[in-house]
Amino acid sequence: MAAYTITDAFAYVGGYDFSGDSNELACDIAHNVNTANVMGSHWQRNILGVSRVDWRMAGYWNVTDAQQDNTTWADLGVVDRVVTFGPGTTAEGDPAYMFKALHTQYQFGGTHGEVAPFSASASGSNGHGVVRGKLLKGKGNVSATGATGTGLQLGAVASGEYLYATLHVFSPGTTITVVVESDDNSNFTSATTRGTIGPVTTQGATWMTRVAGPITDDWWRFRVTSITGTFNLAGAVGIQ
């Protein structure tokens, strides 16, 4: 087994990129176990219960950047905030984990003369779990229509599975609409629109309405269908 040292990771929360502020990212995905013990047996009977996700981020409190503090403060106690995070340097094709979060904790400040820390915690909200996918659009500026990011072979969407996508806008222009397309080849010669995000006009993040399978196409990409101004954004797609 190859060991892995965490030196780079990305953390997008709503419309803010915490990557340069954080030095710790941790995610706990677990299944609760219920017991149903009965007479006549000396062995505990375990039954799978509901699942949960708990997420923690920590780093350095950047109070001079109003967006960092404002985002974390405003999100406290709010449900369904879109979070996309993962290892790597935001290169397209890196693994990406997506979930809708209920922010439950925000701690900041420290000792005189030391670098001020912060930490924030969140749990999955409204019955939403974690979706594992890939970053199809690395963080960057977009100002023209057409395909954006990298088309990737993520696989088909089987019956009973769904297509998911997140789009984070860190700096908005005037308006943008983005679609998720699929095809059976890497050149997208017969691309089909599977989901639409937008029109988006403000900083923030969107959890695309999931799309049910079956979809036999296995190549996926983002495409900008309309845009006015320049947007700084990133997006991920997952199937499960």
C-alpha atoms as one frame of an Amber mdcrd trajectory, in Angstrom:
protein
   0.000   0.000   0.000   1.310   3.441  -0.907   1.328   5.982   1.919   0.114
   9.503   1.284   1.307  12.743   2.861  -1.194  15.576   2.848   0.507  18.681
   1.520  -2.236  20.062  -0.708  -6.016  20.035  -0.544  -8.897  22.216  -1.599
 -11.925  23.250   0.451 -14.732  25.155  -1.217 -17.536  26.264   1.102 -20.274
  28.154  -0.670 -18.583  30.979  -2.522 -15.309  30.990  -0.578 -12.095  29.035
  -1.135 -10.636  28.070   2.252  -7.687  26.202   0.713  -5.111  28.879   1.480
  -6.400  29.407   5.022  -6.625  25.821   6.242  -4.081  23.281   7.474  -6.507
  20.541   8.494  -9.359  18.854   6.660 -11.028  15.766   8.060 -14.164  13.886
   7.081 -15.846  11.101   9.054 -18.376   9.018   7.121 -19.983   6.370   9.285
 -22.892   3.959   9.547 -24.697   3.873  12.862 -25.193   0.386  14.258 -28.302
  -0.627  16.194 -28.551  -3.681  18.396 -31.446  -6.146  18.521 -30.595  -8.673
  21.201 -33.026 -11.520  21.806 -33.480 -14.299  24.325 -31.731 -17.545  23.572
 -28.602 -15.970  22.126 -25.445 -14.846  23.882 -24.259 -12.937  20.831 -25.103
  -9.336  20.133 -27.127  -8.853  16.989 -26.119  -5.742  15.021 -28.369  -4.088
  12.473 -27.229  -1.340  10.146 -28.850   1.974  10.954 -28.680   5.392   9.344
 -25.492   6.898   7.942 -23.895  10.235   8.720 -21.101  12.545   7.656 -19.136
  14.859   9.964 -16.598  17.316   8.559 -13.971  19.493  10.201 -11.753  22.236
   8.874  -9.090  24.164  10.789  -6.396  26.670   9.975  -5.515  30.309  10.455
  -8.076  32.965  11.175  -7.841  35.569   8.447  -9.906  38.346   9.982  -8.448
  40.888   7.539 -10.168  38.973   4.735 -13.807  39.717   5.434 -14.940  36.895
   3.171 -13.376  34.184   5.337 -14.941  35.350   8.570 -18.204  36.414   6.934
 -18.667  33.069   5.207 -18.042  30.999   8.324 -20.085  33.280  10.578 -23.026
  33.506   8.172 -23.067  29.736   7.665 -23.275  28.901  11.362 -26.520  27.037
  11.968 -27.526  27.215   8.298 -28.527  24.037   6.460 -27.693  22.848   2.960
 -24.531  24.885   2.399 -22.666  23.323  -0.512 -19.211  21.954   0.344 -16.736
  20.466  -2.146 -13.321  19.356  -0.950 -10.553  16.922  -1.719  -6.832  16.219
  -1.873  -4.647  17.759  -4.530  -3.934  21.174  -5.961  -7.323  21.676  -7.624
  -6.113  19.964 -10.777  -8.928  18.799 -12.999  -9.406  15.086 -12.452  -8.570
  15.201  -8.733 -10.979  13.359  -6.412 -13.737  15.600  -5.073 -16.147  14.963
  -2.212 -19.440  16.862  -2.177 -22.149  17.222   0.433 -24.797  19.584   1.757
 -23.747  20.810   5.171 -25.240  22.029   8.425 -22.518  24.170  10.026 -22.532
  23.400  13.722 -19.359  24.965  15.154 -17.077  27.953  14.589 -14.144  28.712
  16.890 -11.539  31.433  16.429  -8.942  33.462  18.292  -5.933  32.422  20.341
  -3.019  33.445  22.537  -1.330  36.833  22.419   1.683  36.849  20.116   0.715
  33.662  18.283  -0.896  33.129  14.910  -4.650  33.121  15.504  -6.325  29.821
  14.632  -9.858  28.973  13.595 -11.875  25.795  13.238 -15.267  24.952  11.825
 -17.360  21.799  11.863 -20.328  20.653   9.847 -22.578  17.642   9.427 -24.639
  16.430   6.513 -28.041  18.136   6.396 -31.541  17.045   5.461 -30.623  13.438
   4.789 -27.954  14.222   2.206 -24.855  12.064   2.171 -21.427  12.441   0.631
 -20.952  12.061  -3.106 -17.503  11.087  -4.340 -16.638  12.391  -7.785 -13.965
  14.389  -9.555 -13.111  18.010 -10.118 -14.034  18.735 -13.734 -13.429  22.487
 -13.605 -10.475  23.689 -11.571 -10.739  27.106  -9.962 -10.241  29.766 -12.612
 -11.754  32.573 -14.636 -14.385  31.990 -17.303 -15.568  34.728 -19.651 -16.770
  32.931 -22.794 -19.306  30.281 -23.742 -18.279  26.738 -24.636 -16.766  23.742
 -22.892 -14.868  24.617 -19.727 -12.581  22.433 -17.663 -11.724  18.878 -18.667
 -14.017  16.200 -20.051 -13.532  13.011 -18.041 -14.609   9.399 -18.344 -16.454
   9.055 -15.034 -18.596   6.116 -16.096 -22.241   5.489 -16.882 -25.131   6.176
 -14.523 -26.755   2.846 -13.717 -30.404   2.316 -12.894 -30.847   3.349  -9.257
 -27.884   5.738  -9.413 -27.835   9.502  -9.858 -25.696  12.185 -11.442 -24.606
  14.978  -9.079 -22.774  18.251  -9.685 -21.642  21.277  -7.680 -20.631  24.694
  -8.948 -18.850  27.253  -6.738 -18.709  30.896  -7.822 -15.974  32.785  -5.966
 -16.185  36.004  -7.947 -19.244  36.715 -10.101 -19.619  38.663 -13.291 -23.166
  39.558 -14.353 -24.819  36.231 -15.197 -23.816  32.708 -16.205 -25.556  29.440
 -17.070 -23.649  26.150 -17.040 -24.794  22.715 -18.174 -23.454  19.233 -17.513
 -23.096  17.237 -20.706 -22.489  13.553 -21.403 -21.367  11.595 -24.435 -20.059
   8.175 -25.410 -16.751   9.565 -26.691 -14.052  11.941 -25.497 -14.625  14.376
 -28.374 -18.271  14.951 -27.337 -19.431  14.772 -30.932 -23.018  13.975 -29.886
 -23.157  15.659 -26.484 -26.412  15.586 -24.510 -27.330  18.077 -21.791 -28.122
  16.228 -18.563 -28.481  19.066 -16.050 -28.469  22.858 -15.862 -27.049  25.217
 -13.246 -28.192  28.804 -13.377 -28.589  31.439 -14.401 -26.207  32.378 -11.556
 -25.690  36.053 -10.757 -24.041  36.114  -7.312 -21.175  34.636  -5.325 -22.060
  31.291  -3.778 -22.538  27.649  -4.660 -25.172  25.534  -6.387 -26.055  21.874
  -5.846 -27.473  20.783  -9.185 -30.761  18.900  -9.049 -29.669  15.284  -9.265
 -30.425  13.346 -12.448 -31.605   9.740 -12.277 -30.067   6.940 -14.313 -29.862
   4.957 -16.426 -27.549   7.000 -18.651 -25.266   4.897 -20.830 -22.868   7.734
 -21.738 -19.644   7.618 -19.735 -17.863  10.898 -20.630 -18.790  14.092 -18.782
 -17.984  17.809 -18.934 -19.203  21.313 -18.053 -20.219  23.721 -20.796 -21.075
  27.395 -20.432 -24.179  28.176 -22.495 -24.463  31.876 -21.678 -22.281  34.373
 -19.832 -21.916  38.097 -19.310 -18.793  39.298 -17.547 -16.018  37.226 -15.992
 -16.681  34.556 -13.366 -14.117  32.844 -11.144 -15.486  29.388 -10.411 -14.898
  25.658  -9.929 -17.093  22.591 -10.320 -17.255  18.862  -9.642 -19.344  15.951
 -10.886 -20.058  12.598  -9.249 -22.108   9.467  -9.881 -23.553   7.186  -7.211
